[in-house]
Amino acid sequence: MKLSFFLIDAFTTRPFAGNPAAVVPLEAALPDRVMQAMAAEHNLSETAFVMREGAGWRLRWFTPKAEVEMCGHATLATALVLARELGQVPPFTFQTLSGPLVVEADGPHFILDFPARLSEPATPPDGLAAALGAMPREVHHARDWICVMESAEQVAALAPDHAALAALPGAERVIVTAAGGDGVDITSRFFAVKVGVPEDPVTGTAHVQLVPFWAARLGRKSLVCRQASARGGTLWCEWRGDRVRMAGDAVLYAKGEIHLPDGM
C-alpha cells in the first residue's frame, strides 16, 4: 500500500521554525494500531490523518504515544495540504473527537475556529514547581495546568526536568505563561512528556485555554501570542465567548510516499 505524506511547519512563515506535523491523506480508513505505529515512526508532536467524509472531512491526530482529542498545528497543516497541495477549496469542516472544527483561508493565513476552555484557580500537584525549576506566581487549571510566571523572560529561560514532570500525578500537560514578550501580548511554553511530547514547539490547544485567561486579564479580546520554544511560533488570536479563533501561516517542508506492507 502506498500513501502520500506531507511534512508541514505550522505557525511560521519559514522552514525549520514553528511546529512540524506530518499529514497523511487517506482514501480508506486505517486500523488505529497502524496509524499509531506510523505516528511513532514519524516521531513528531502529531501526525494527522484526513479522509473525505460526506461534504466535509474526518480528521484524527496521533502523538508518538497516543491519539489526542484536539490539535491546532496539525489542523493548520492539514488545511494547507488540502488547499495548496490537493486543490481543495476552503473553508474546511473537520469532524473530530472535539466535534466539528472549521478552518478558513484569509490570504496567507489560515484561521482555526476551536472551542474555548476556561480555567479556574487550582492547587498544583506536589512537585510541579520543582519539576519546572521555578515557582509559578499563580496556578490555574482548564484541560491543562496553567502556570503563570513573573515575566516572558522567565518563561523563555525555564529548563524543566522532564523526567520529574512525567512522574507527577495528574499533570499530563503543563503550560507556562506570562504577559508580554518581544512585540507580543503573551508568551508561553508547553510540556507534555506523558504523551510523548517533552516540549511542543507551538500549541494551538494551549491557546484555547490561554486566550480566554489573558483576554479577561488584559481587557482585550484580540491577542498576539508567542510560543517561546527553541523553534518558536506566532499566533494571532481572538476570544469569541465559547470559541477561540487562531490565525497562522504554514509552509511545506517535504512530501513523498509511505510504503506499508500488505495486510496492515
TORGU-28289 format. One record per residue (C-alpha): residue number from 1; residue in three letters; chain; z, x, y. Coordinates in Angstrom, 2 decimals, decimal comma. Example, Ala and Ser with C-alpha at 12.3 -4.5 7.8 and 13.67 -1.06 7.14 Angstrom:
2
+-----+------+------+---------+---------+---------+
: pos : code : unit :       w :       u :       v :
+-----+------+------+---------+---------+---------+
:   1 :  ALA :    A :    7,80 :   12,30 :   -4,50 :
:   2 :  SER :    A :    7,14 :   13,67 :   -1,06 :
+-----+------+------+---------+---------+---------+
This chain:
264
+-----+------+------+---------+---------+---------+
: pos : code : unit :       w :       u :       v :
+-----+------+------+---------+---------+---------+
:   1 :  MET :    A :    0,00 :    0,00 :    0,00 :
:   2 :  LYS :    A :   -0,94 :    1,29 :    3,44 :
:   3 :  LEU :    A :    0,81 :    0,15 :    6,62 :
:   4 :  SER :    A :    0,21 :    1,12 :   10,22 :
:   5 :  PHE :    A :    3,10 :    2,51 :   12,19 :
:   6 :  PHE :    A :    3,68 :    3,43 :   15,82 :
:   7 :  LEU :    A :    6,31 :    5,68 :   17,42 :
:   8 :  ILE :    A :    7,22 :    4,46 :   20,90 :
:   9 :  ASP :    A :    9,54 :    5,89 :   23,55 :
:  10 :  ALA :    A :   11,13 :    2,89 :   25,28 :
:  11 :  PHE :    A :   12,79 :    2,54 :   28,70 :
:  12 :  THR :    A :   10,90 :    5,54 :   30,01 :
:  13 :  THR :    A :    7,57 :    6,47 :   31,58 :
:  14 :  ARG :    A :    7,10 :    9,74 :   29,68 :
:  15 :  PRO :    A :    7,32 :   11,00 :   26,10 :
:  16 :  PHE :    A :   10,47 :   12,73 :   24,83 :
:  17 :  ALA :    A :   12,72 :   10,54 :   27,01 :
:  18 :  GLY :    A :   14,12 :    7,04 :   26,66 :
:  19 :  ASN :    A :   14,84 :    5,66 :   23,20 :
:  20 :  PRO :    A :   12,37 :    6,25 :   20,34 :
:  21 :  ALA :    A :   11,61 :    3,41 :   17,94 :
:  22 :  ALA :    A :    9,25 :    3,01 :   15,02 :
:  23 :  VAL :    A :    7,23 :   -0,22 :   14,94 :
:  24 :  VAL :    A :    5,64 :   -1,41 :   11,69 :
:  25 :  PRO :    A :    3,33 :   -4,46 :   11,91 :
:  26 :  LEU :    A :    3,24 :   -6,45 :    8,64 :
:  27 :  GLU :    A :    0,75 :   -8,89 :    7,19 :
:  28 :  ALA :    A :    3,18 :   -9,96 :    4,45 :
:  29 :  ALA :    A :    6,95 :   -9,71 :    4,13 :
:  30 :  LEU :    A :    8,50 :   -6,66 :    2,50 :
:  31 :  PRO :    A :   11,72 :   -6,67 :    0,48 :
:  32 :  ASP :    A :   14,79 :   -5,87 :    2,55 :
:  33 :  ARG :    A :   15,53 :   -2,79 :    0,43 :
:  34 :  VAL :    A :   12,11 :   -1,36 :    1,26 :
:  35 :  MET :    A :   12,49 :   -1,94 :    4,99 :
:  36 :  GLN :    A :   15,94 :   -0,36 :    4,88 :
:  37 :  ALA :    A :   14,60 :    2,64 :    2,97 :
:  38 :  MET :    A :   11,78 :    3,04 :    5,49 :
:  39 :  ALA :    A :   14,25 :    2,92 :    8,39 :
:  40 :  ALA :    A :   16,36 :    5,59 :    6,70 :
:  41 :  GLU :    A :   13,22 :    7,71 :    6,22 :
:  42 :  HIS :    A :   12,28 :    7,36 :    9,90 :
:  43 :  ASN :    A :   15,88 :    8,20 :   10,88 :
:  44 :  LEU :    A :   15,56 :    6,70 :   14,36 :
:  45 :  SER :    A :   18,01 :    4,36 :   16,06 :
:  46 :  GLU :    A :   15,86 :    1,43 :   14,96 :
:  47 :  THR :    A :   12,71 :    0,64 :   13,06 :
:  48 :  ALA :    A :   11,16 :   -2,72 :   13,98 :
:  49 :  PHE :    A :    9,16 :   -4,83 :   11,53 :
:  50 :  VAL :    A :    7,00 :   -7,52 :   13,12 :
:  51 :  MET :    A :    4,88 :  -10,20 :   11,45 :
:  52 :  ARG :    A :    2,92 :  -13,18 :   12,76 :
:  53 :  GLU :    A :    4,78 :  -16,46 :   12,21 :
:  54 :  GLY :    A :    3,08 :  -19,63 :   13,43 :
:  55 :  ALA :    A :    2,37 :  -19,34 :   17,15 :
:  56 :  GLY :    A :    4,92 :  -16,54 :   17,52 :
:  57 :  TRP :    A :    6,28 :  -13,56 :   15,66 :
:  58 :  ARG :    A :    9,10 :  -12,72 :   13,25 :
:  59 :  LEU :    A :   10,94 :   -9,55 :   14,29 :
:  60 :  ARG :    A :   13,61 :   -7,61 :   12,40 :
:  61 :  TRP :    A :   15,33 :   -4,32 :   13,21 :
:  62 :  PHE :    A :   16,95 :   -1,75 :   10,92 :
:  63 :  THR :    A :   19,01 :    1,32 :   11,75 :
:  64 :  PRO :    A :   19,09 :    4,10 :    9,13 :
:  65 :  LYS :    A :   22,06 :    2,31 :    7,55 :
:  66 :  ALA :    A :   21,88 :   -1,42 :    8,30 :
:  67 :  GLU :    A :   19,95 :   -4,36 :    9,68 :
:  68 :  VAL :    A :   21,10 :   -5,35 :   13,18 :
:  69 :  GLU :    A :   21,08 :   -8,76 :   14,84 :
:  70 :  MET :    A :   19,72 :   -7,62 :   18,20 :
:  71 :  CYS :    A :   17,91 :   -4,59 :   19,59 :
:  72 :  GLY :    A :   16,45 :   -4,18 :   23,07 :
:  73 :  HIS :    A :   14,48 :   -0,93 :   22,98 :
:  74 :  ALA :    A :   12,72 :   -1,69 :   19,68 :
:  75 :  THR :    A :   11,79 :   -5,14 :   21,01 :
:  76 :  LEU :    A :   10,28 :   -3,48 :   24,08 :
:  77 :  ALA :    A :    8,47 :   -1,04 :   21,78 :
:  78 :  THR :    A :    7,12 :   -3,90 :   19,67 :
:  79 :  ALA :    A :    5,79 :   -5,70 :   22,74 :
:  80 :  LEU :    A :    3,95 :   -2,55 :   23,81 :
:  81 :  VAL :    A :    2,36 :   -2,18 :   20,36 :
:  82 :  LEU :    A :    1,23 :   -5,80 :   20,25 :
:  83 :  ALA :    A :   -0,16 :   -5,78 :   23,79 :
:  84 :  ARG :    A :   -1,66 :   -2,31 :   24,13 :
:  85 :  GLU :    A :   -2,48 :   -1,28 :   20,57 :
:  86 :  LEU :    A :   -3,26 :   -4,55 :   18,77 :
:  87 :  GLY :    A :   -4,83 :   -6,56 :   21,60 :
:  88 :  GLN :    A :   -2,37 :   -9,45 :   21,63 :
:  89 :  VAL :    A :   -1,69 :  -11,29 :   24,88 :
:  90 :  PRO :    A :    1,89 :  -11,62 :   26,20 :
:  91 :  PRO :    A :    4,26 :  -13,34 :   26,62 :
:  92 :  PHE :    A :    5,57 :  -12,90 :   23,09 :
:  93 :  THR :    A :    8,20 :  -15,10 :   21,46 :
:  94 :  PHE :    A :   10,04 :  -13,31 :   18,67 :
:  95 :  GLN :    A :   12,12 :  -15,18 :   16,10 :
:  96 :  THR :    A :   15,12 :  -13,00 :   15,31 :
:  97 :  LEU :    A :   18,66 :  -13,06 :   13,93 :
:  98 :  SER :    A :   19,74 :  -13,70 :   17,55 :
:  99 :  GLY :    A :   17,41 :  -16,66 :   17,98 :
: 100 :  PRO :    A :   14,15 :  -16,72 :   19,98 :
: 101 :  LEU :    A :   13,65 :  -13,73 :   22,29 :
: 102 :  VAL :    A :   10,84 :  -13,72 :   24,86 :
: 103 :  VAL :    A :    9,09 :  -10,66 :   26,30 :
: 104 :  GLU :    A :    6,79 :  -10,98 :   29,32 :
: 105 :  ALA :    A :    4,49 :   -8,42 :   30,91 :
: 106 :  ASP :    A :    4,72 :   -7,54 :   34,62 :
: 107 :  GLY :    A :    2,29 :   -4,75 :   35,46 :
: 108 :  PRO :    A :    3,51 :   -1,58 :   33,73 :
: 109 :  HIS :    A :    6,85 :   -3,23 :   32,89 :
: 110 :  PHE :    A :    7,81 :   -5,46 :   30,03 :
: 111 :  ILE :    A :   10,62 :   -7,94 :   30,74 :
: 112 :  LEU :    A :   13,03 :   -8,86 :   27,96 :
: 113 :  ASP :    A :   14,98 :  -12,12 :   28,11 :
: 114 :  PHE :    A :   18,14 :  -11,81 :   25,98 :
: 115 :  PRO :    A :   21,36 :  -13,83 :   25,60 :
: 116 :  ALA :    A :   24,23 :  -12,55 :   27,76 :
: 117 :  ARG :    A :   27,52 :  -11,51 :   26,16 :
: 118 :  LEU :    A :   30,63 :  -11,99 :   28,31 :
: 119 :  SER :    A :   33,62 :   -9,70 :   27,89 :
: 120 :  GLU :    A :   37,38 :  -10,06 :   28,22 :
: 121 :  PRO :    A :   40,18 :   -7,50 :   28,75 :
: 122 :  ALA :    A :   41,38 :   -6,22 :   25,38 :
: 123 :  THR :    A :   43,78 :   -3,84 :   23,72 :
: 124 :  PRO :    A :   41,71 :   -1,00 :   22,23 :
: 125 :  PRO :    A :   42,09 :    0,29 :   18,68 :
: 126 :  ASP :    A :   44,63 :    3,07 :   18,30 :
: 127 :  GLY :    A :   42,95 :    6,43 :   18,71 :
: 128 :  LEU :    A :   40,00 :    5,25 :   20,81 :
: 129 :  ALA :    A :   40,85 :    7,38 :   23,85 :
: 130 :  ALA :    A :   41,44 :   10,45 :   21,68 :
: 131 :  ALA :    A :   38,11 :    9,94 :   19,92 :
: 132 :  LEU :    A :   36,31 :    9,64 :   23,25 :
: 133 :  GLY :    A :   38,12 :   12,66 :   24,67 :
: 134 :  ALA :    A :   39,17 :   10,77 :   27,83 :
: 135 :  MET :    A :   41,40 :    7,86 :   28,76 :
: 136 :  PRO :    A :   39,49 :    4,78 :   29,94 :
: 137 :  ARG :    A :   40,68 :    3,15 :   33,14 :
: 138 :  GLU :    A :   40,18 :   -0,26 :   31,50 :
: 139 :  VAL :    A :   39,04 :   -1,56 :   28,12 :
: 140 :  HIS :    A :   37,22 :   -4,84 :   27,55 :
: 141 :  HIS :    A :   35,55 :   -6,41 :   24,52 :
: 142 :  ALA :    A :   32,40 :   -8,50 :   24,12 :
: 143 :  ARG :    A :   30,41 :   -7,78 :   20,98 :
: 144 :  ASP :    A :   31,32 :   -4,13 :   21,51 :
: 145 :  TRP :    A :   34,18 :   -2,20 :   23,10 :
: 146 :  ILE :    A :   33,53 :   -1,54 :   26,81 :
: 147 :  CYS :    A :   35,46 :    1,45 :   28,15 :
: 148 :  VAL :    A :   35,45 :    1,71 :   31,94 :
: 149 :  MET :    A :   35,75 :    5,26 :   33,22 :
: 150 :  GLU :    A :   36,57 :    6,63 :   36,67 :
: 151 :  SER :    A :   33,09 :    7,87 :   37,57 :
: 152 :  ALA :    A :   29,50 :    8,21 :   36,42 :
: 153 :  GLU :    A :   30,06 :   11,97 :   36,20 :
: 154 :  GLN :    A :   32,90 :   11,45 :   33,73 :
: 155 :  VAL :    A :   30,68 :    9,21 :   31,60 :
: 156 :  ALA :    A :   27,93 :   11,83 :   31,52 :
: 157 :  ALA :    A :   30,36 :   14,64 :   30,64 :
: 158 :  LEU :    A :   32,01 :   12,94 :   27,65 :
: 159 :  ALA :    A :   31,81 :   14,79 :   24,34 :
: 160 :  PRO :    A :   33,30 :   12,34 :   21,83 :
: 161 :  ASP :    A :   34,49 :   13,16 :   18,34 :
: 162 :  HIS :    A :   32,02 :   11,12 :   16,28 :
: 163 :  ALA :    A :   33,96 :   11,51 :   13,05 :
: 164 :  ALA :    A :   37,05 :   10,12 :   14,79 :
: 165 :  LEU :    A :   35,02 :    7,23 :   16,22 :
: 166 :  ALA :    A :   33,68 :    6,46 :   12,74 :
: 167 :  ALA :    A :   37,25 :    6,32 :   11,39 :
: 168 :  LEU :    A :   38,53 :    3,82 :   13,98 :
: 169 :  PRO :    A :   39,26 :    0,37 :   12,54 :
: 170 :  GLY :    A :   37,37 :   -2,43 :   14,26 :
: 171 :  ALA :    A :   35,33 :   -0,14 :   16,53 :
: 172 :  GLU :    A :   31,80 :   -0,27 :   15,16 :
: 173 :  ARG :    A :   30,17 :    0,19 :   18,57 :
: 174 :  VAL :    A :   31,62 :    1,68 :   21,77 :
: 175 :  ILE :    A :   30,18 :    1,58 :   25,30 :
: 176 :  VAL :    A :   31,49 :    3,84 :   28,07 :
: 177 :  THR :    A :   30,53 :    2,96 :   31,63 :
: 178 :  ALA :    A :   31,25 :    3,43 :   35,33 :
: 179 :  ALA :    A :   29,91 :    2,09 :   38,59 :
: 180 :  GLY :    A :   27,36 :    4,22 :   40,45 :
: 181 :  GLY :    A :   25,31 :    7,22 :   39,49 :
: 182 :  ASP :    A :   22,32 :    9,04 :   40,92 :
: 183 :  GLY :    A :   20,31 :    6,26 :   42,59 :
: 184 :  VAL :    A :   21,59 :    3,53 :   40,24 :
: 185 :  ASP :    A :   24,23 :    0,80 :   40,28 :
: 186 :  ILE :    A :   25,86 :    1,57 :   36,92 :
: 187 :  THR :    A :   25,90 :    4,36 :   34,34 :
: 188 :  SER :    A :   26,69 :    4,08 :   30,64 :
: 189 :  ARG :    A :   26,54 :    5,66 :   27,19 :
: 190 :  PHE :    A :   26,62 :    4,02 :   23,76 :
: 191 :  PHE :    A :   28,08 :    5,25 :   20,46 :
: 192 :  ALA :    A :   27,54 :    3,51 :   17,09 :
: 193 :  VAL :    A :   28,12 :    6,10 :   14,40 :
: 194 :  LYS :    A :   29,26 :    3,46 :   11,88 :
: 195 :  VAL :    A :   25,74 :    2,00 :   11,74 :
: 196 :  GLY :    A :   24,08 :    5,40 :   11,60 :
: 197 :  VAL :    A :   23,56 :    5,99 :   15,33 :
: 198 :  PRO :    A :   26,06 :    8,57 :   16,70 :
: 199 :  GLU :    A :   24,67 :    8,12 :   20,23 :
: 200 :  ASP :    A :   21,92 :    5,67 :   21,07 :
: 201 :  PRO :    A :   19,75 :    7,06 :   23,89 :
: 202 :  VAL :    A :   19,07 :    3,77 :   25,76 :
: 203 :  THR :    A :   20,51 :    0,46 :   24,56 :
: 204 :  GLY :    A :   19,34 :   -2,99 :   25,58 :
: 205 :  THR :    A :   22,14 :   -4,71 :   23,64 :
: 206 :  ALA :    A :   24,74 :   -2,74 :   25,59 :
: 207 :  HIS :    A :   23,30 :   -4,10 :   28,83 :
: 208 :  VAL :    A :   23,52 :   -7,76 :   27,82 :
: 209 :  GLN :    A :   27,27 :   -7,03 :   27,95 :
: 210 :  LEU :    A :   27,35 :   -4,59 :   30,86 :
: 211 :  VAL :    A :   25,20 :   -6,56 :   33,30 :
: 212 :  PRO :    A :   27,45 :   -9,67 :   33,44 :
: 213 :  PHE :    A :   30,51 :   -7,41 :   33,61 :
: 214 :  TRP :    A :   29,27 :   -5,32 :   36,53 :
: 215 :  ALA :    A :   27,35 :   -8,09 :   38,33 :
: 216 :  ALA :    A :   30,60 :  -10,02 :   38,72 :
: 217 :  ARG :    A :   32,43 :   -6,94 :   39,99 :
: 218 :  LEU :    A :   29,74 :   -5,65 :   42,30 :
: 219 :  GLY :    A :   28,85 :   -9,05 :   43,72 :
: 220 :  ARG :    A :   25,13 :   -8,98 :   42,94 :
: 221 :  LYS :    A :   23,05 :  -10,21 :   40,04 :
: 222 :  SER :    A :   20,30 :   -7,55 :   40,07 :
: 223 :  LEU :    A :   21,29 :   -4,06 :   38,93 :
: 224 :  VAL :    A :   19,52 :   -0,76 :   38,30 :
: 225 :  CYS :    A :   21,13 :    0,75 :   35,22 :
: 226 :  ARG :    A :   21,01 :    4,28 :   33,86 :
: 227 :  GLN :    A :   22,00 :    5,35 :   30,36 :
: 228 :  ALA :    A :   23,15 :    8,94 :   30,62 :
: 229 :  SER :    A :   22,30 :   10,23 :   27,15 :
: 230 :  ALA :    A :   20,51 :   13,54 :   26,70 :
: 231 :  ARG :    A :   17,15 :   11,72 :   26,73 :
: 232 :  GLY :    A :   18,17 :    9,17 :   29,36 :
: 233 :  GLY :    A :   16,54 :    5,94 :   30,42 :
: 234 :  THR :    A :   16,46 :    3,32 :   33,18 :
: 235 :  LEU :    A :   16,63 :   -0,48 :   33,03 :
: 236 :  TRP :    A :   16,09 :   -2,95 :   35,86 :
: 237 :  CYS :    A :   18,35 :   -5,87 :   35,00 :
: 238 :  GLU :    A :   19,20 :   -9,33 :   36,29 :
: 239 :  TRP :    A :   22,01 :  -11,65 :   35,23 :
: 240 :  ARG :    A :   20,96 :  -15,29 :   34,97 :
: 241 :  GLY :    A :   24,03 :  -17,11 :   33,67 :
: 242 :  ASP :    A :   23,73 :  -17,19 :   29,91 :
: 243 :  ARG :    A :   20,76 :  -14,79 :   29,91 :
: 244 :  VAL :    A :   20,11 :  -11,19 :   30,93 :
: 245 :  ARG :    A :   16,61 :  -10,06 :   31,89 :
: 246 :  MET :    A :   15,83 :   -6,38 :   31,37 :
: 247 :  ALA :    A :   12,66 :   -4,70 :   32,61 :
: 248 :  GLY :    A :   11,45 :   -1,32 :   31,48 :
: 249 :  ASP :    A :    8,46 :    0,84 :   30,65 :
: 250 :  ALA :    A :    7,47 :    2,37 :   27,33 :
: 251 :  VAL :    A :    4,93 :    4,93 :   26,11 :
: 252 :  LEU :    A :    3,13 :    5,56 :   22,84 :
: 253 :  TYR :    A :    4,04 :    8,88 :   21,25 :
: 254 :  ALA :    A :    2,28 :    8,71 :   17,86 :
: 255 :  LYS :    A :    0,62 :    6,37 :   15,38 :
: 256 :  GLY :    A :   -0,52 :    6,67 :   11,81 :
: 257 :  GLU :    A :   -0,25 :    5,27 :    8,30 :
: 258 :  ILE :    A :    2,61 :    4,74 :    5,89 :
: 259 :  HIS :    A :    1,74 :    5,02 :    2,21 :
: 260 :  LEU :    A :    4,07 :    3,04 :   -0,05 :
: 261 :  PRO :    A :    3,94 :    3,37 :   -3,84 :
: 262 :  ASP :    A :    2,55 :    0,37 :   -5,74 :
: 263 :  GLY :    A :    5,20 :   -2,05 :   -6,89 :
: 264 :  MET :    A :    7,53 :   -1,62 :   -3,93 :
+-----+------+------+---------+---------+---------+
